[in-house]
């Protein structure tokens, strides 16, 4: 097992890590966009609630209820329900995406651990090969990767 293979393994690990980080950044951006939409919907709902409270206060003060006010309150209630249902669905979707992202992250963590173990095994094998070649050369000469590669092919 040569240093070329070790370098290749390192490159694969870095590529896997970069891919993992890119996916995390993308998922975080998507979750932030969804959170922004949910916050916007909450602000709309809060605005409509304040309007309904003002209308309710007006009714309480005057004791008069007109048809337009009732229709307006019914419309506000319908919008509030729609926004609430939409927010509920968005929260469910975000939760599903979060769980999926956690599962994918765990899988990637396991793959990184496996690659680290393989890397260590390759490094150990390389060290043993260098030591064996050093013994063969009488220990007088440091053994380089080129010598190992040349010795293994010769």
C-alpha angles and dihedrals in degrees: 000000000000136000089256089065090046090051090048090051091049090050091051090050092050091047091050091049092048091049090048092050093046091053090048091051091048093049091047091051091049092049090049091052090050091047090051090052091049091049090050091051090049091052090051090049092048091049092051091046091054090049091050091049090051091050091047090051090050090053091048092050098045099031088220125120117191128194093244091055091050092049090048092050091048090051091049090050091050092049091047090052092048092049091047092052091046091049090049091053092046091051090050090050092048091050091051090049091047092052091047091049091050091051091049091047091052091050090050091048089054091049091050090051090050091049091048090052091049090047091052091047090051091047091050091049091048091050091049091049091050090048092049092049091046088055090049091053091049095255091273096110130052110239117230129197089254091056091048092049091046092046093050093050096043 
